[in-house]
């Protein structure tokens, strides 16, 4: 009695509600119905090995496809972009505070933005002060102009022969609410917007 047809089918958990995949079962169709390949003794041929290899390859391919979909980042929403933008402003102020603190330790006083840019603390190759806060802050292109980075205006006033400073970093793209980050020589970082826009 020769085999009329070979096949390989998935086997799922015995309980219908579990539905867990358990593996593949090789079957052989012979006159009188389907039989397990092991029982029929016809599993020794290369046909079942090829079927199992094909099935295994398909499973890996499918698993890779699902992993690729699962690993994708969800699309950024307007709220996500807003949080990133505000976080960037806060982290730039933290980096400036860190640089100012180093100037106080090494030179006994705080300095203005021109000095920070002129001495290479902030420039077109980024800043060394943003590393612990954000790689975006670290690698941004800083300049002397009214916008120290595109979309952000800085007002840094040094007072009392370098004994203190006030700093305001304003989001130039937020004309309606005027989001800004504020700090001073104490290193406290505050963020806010116009009262009309809510707290």
C-alpha positions as CSV (number, residue, x, y, z in Angstrom):
1,X,0.0,0.0,0.0
2,X,1.8,3.1,-1.3
3,X,1.2,6.5,0.0
4,X,-1.1,8.6,-2.1
5,X,-0.3,12.0,-0.5
6,X,1.9,13.4,2.3
7,X,1.1,16.5,4.4
8,X,2.2,18.5,7.4
9,X,-0.3,20.2,9.6
10,X,-0.1,22.5,12.6
11,X,-1.2,21.1,16.0
12,X,-2.8,23.3,18.6
13,X,-3.5,22.8,22.3
14,X,-6.0,20.2,23.2
15,X,-8.3,22.8,24.8
16,X,-10.1,25.0,22.3
17,X,-9.8,28.0,24.5
18,X,-6.0,27.8,24.9
19,X,-5.2,27.6,21.2
20,X,-1.5,27.3,21.9
21,X,0.6,26.2,19.0
22,X,2.3,22.9,19.9
23,X,4.1,22.0,16.7
24,X,3.8,20.3,13.3
25,X,2.6,16.7,12.7
26,X,3.4,14.8,9.5
27,X,0.6,12.7,8.1
28,X,0.3,10.3,5.2
29,X,-2.9,9.7,3.2
30,X,-3.3,6.1,2.5
31,X,-6.3,4.2,1.4
32,X,-8.5,4.1,4.4
33,X,-7.7,7.6,5.6
34,X,-4.9,9.8,7.1
35,X,-2.3,8.3,9.3
36,X,0.6,9.7,11.4
37,X,3.8,9.4,9.4
38,X,5.5,7.8,12.4
39,X,2.9,5.1,12.6
40,X,3.0,4.4,8.9
41,X,6.8,4.1,8.8
42,X,6.9,6.4,5.8
43,X,8.5,9.3,7.7
44,X,12.0,8.1,6.8
45,X,11.9,9.6,3.4
46,X,13.1,13.0,2.5
47,X,9.6,14.3,1.8
48,X,8.7,14.8,5.4
49,X,12.1,16.3,6.2
50,X,11.6,18.8,3.4
51,X,8.1,19.6,4.6
52,X,9.3,20.2,8.1
53,X,12.1,22.4,6.9
54,X,9.7,24.4,4.7
55,X,7.2,24.8,7.6
56,X,10.0,25.9,10.0
57,X,11.3,28.4,7.5
58,X,7.8,29.8,7.0
59,X,7.4,30.1,10.8
60,X,10.7,32.0,11.1
61,X,9.7,34.3,8.3
62,X,6.4,35.1,9.9
63,X,8.0,35.6,13.3
64,X,10.5,38.0,11.7
65,X,7.7,39.9,10.1
66,X,5.8,40.2,13.3
67,X,8.9,41.3,15.2
68,X,9.6,44.0,12.6
69,X,6.1,45.4,13.1
70,X,6.3,45.2,16.9
71,X,9.7,47.0,16.9
72,X,8.4,49.9,14.9
73,X,8.0,53.2,16.7
74,X,4.5,54.5,16.8
75,X,3.9,57.7,14.8
76,X,4.6,60.9,16.8
77,X,1.5,62.9,17.8
78,X,1.3,66.6,18.1
79,X,1.4,66.2,21.8
80,X,4.6,64.1,21.6
81,X,6.3,66.8,19.4
82,X,5.2,69.5,21.8
83,X,6.7,67.6,24.8
84,X,10.0,67.1,22.9
85,X,10.2,70.8,22.0
86,X,9.5,71.9,25.6
87,X,12.0,69.3,26.9
88,X,14.6,70.6,24.5
89,X,14.2,74.1,25.9
90,X,14.5,72.9,29.5
91,X,17.6,70.9,28.7
92,X,19.3,73.7,26.9
93,X,18.8,75.9,30.0
94,X,20.3,73.0,32.2
95,X,23.3,72.9,29.9
96,X,23.8,76.6,30.1
97,X,23.5,76.4,33.9
98,X,26.1,73.7,34.0
99,X,28.5,75.7,31.9
100,X,28.0,78.8,34.0
101,X,28.7,76.7,37.2
102,X,32.0,75.6,35.7
103,X,33.0,79.2,35.0
104,X,32.2,80.2,38.5
105,X,34.4,77.4,39.9
106,X,37.3,78.0,37.6
107,X,37.3,81.8,37.1
108,X,35.3,83.1,40.1
109,X,32.3,84.5,38.1
110,X,29.6,83.9,35.6
111,X,29.9,85.0,31.9
112,X,27.6,86.2,29.1
113,X,26.5,84.2,26.0
114,X,29.2,85.7,23.8
115,X,31.9,84.3,26.2
116,X,30.3,80.9,26.3
117,X,30.2,80.8,22.4
118,X,33.6,82.4,22.0
119,X,35.3,79.9,24.3
120,X,33.7,76.9,22.5
121,X,31.3,75.9,25.3
122,X,28.5,76.2,22.7
123,X,29.0,76.4,19.0
124,X,28.4,75.0,15.5
125,X,29.7,71.6,16.7
126,X,27.3,71.4,19.6
127,X,28.2,71.5,23.3
128,X,29.9,69.3,25.9
129,X,27.4,70.4,28.5
130,X,24.3,68.7,27.0
131,X,25.5,65.1,27.3
132,X,23.8,64.1,30.5
133,X,20.5,65.8,29.5
134,X,20.0,65.1,25.8
135,X,21.9,64.1,22.7
136,X,19.7,66.6,20.8
137,X,21.0,69.4,23.0
138,X,24.6,68.0,22.8
139,X,24.6,68.0,18.9
140,X,22.6,71.2,18.2
141,X,24.2,74.0,16.3
142,X,24.5,77.0,18.5
143,X,25.1,80.6,17.3
144,X,25.6,84.1,18.5
145,X,22.5,85.5,16.8
146,X,19.1,86.4,18.4
147,X,18.2,82.7,18.1
148,X,20.9,80.7,19.7
149,X,19.4,77.6,18.1
150,X,16.7,77.7,15.4
151,X,13.4,78.6,17.1
152,X,14.9,79.6,20.5
153,X,15.8,83.1,21.7
154,X,18.1,83.6,24.7
155,X,18.4,86.6,27.1
156,X,21.3,86.0,29.5
157,X,22.1,89.0,31.8
158,X,25.1,88.7,34.0
159,X,25.0,91.0,37.0
160,X,27.3,92.3,39.7
161,X,30.7,91.7,38.0
162,X,29.8,88.0,37.3
163,X,28.3,87.3,40.8
164,X,24.9,86.4,39.4
165,X,22.9,85.9,36.2
166,X,19.3,85.7,34.9
167,X,18.4,83.7,31.9
168,X,15.3,83.5,29.8
169,X,15.1,81.0,26.8
170,X,12.0,81.8,24.8
171,X,10.3,79.6,22.1
172,X,10.3,81.9,19.1
173,X,7.8,79.6,17.3
174,X,5.1,80.0,20.1
175,X,3.8,83.5,19.3
176,X,0.4,82.9,21.0
177,X,1.5,81.6,24.4
178,X,5.2,82.6,24.6
179,X,6.6,79.5,26.2
180,X,9.8,80.2,28.0
181,X,12.3,78.6,30.3
182,X,13.8,80.7,33.1
183,X,16.7,80.2,35.5
184,X,19.5,82.0,37.4
185,X,22.7,81.4,39.3
186,X,20.8,79.1,41.8
187,X,20.3,76.6,39.0
188,X,16.6,76.3,39.5
189,X,14.8,75.7,36.1
190,X,11.3,77.0,35.7
191,X,9.1,76.8,32.6
192,X,5.9,78.7,31.8
193,X,3.7,80.4,29.3
194,X,1.4,83.4,29.1
195,X,-1.4,83.3,31.7
196,X,-4.0,83.5,28.9
197,X,-2.9,80.1,27.7
198,X,-3.5,78.4,31.1
199,X,-1.1,76.9,33.5
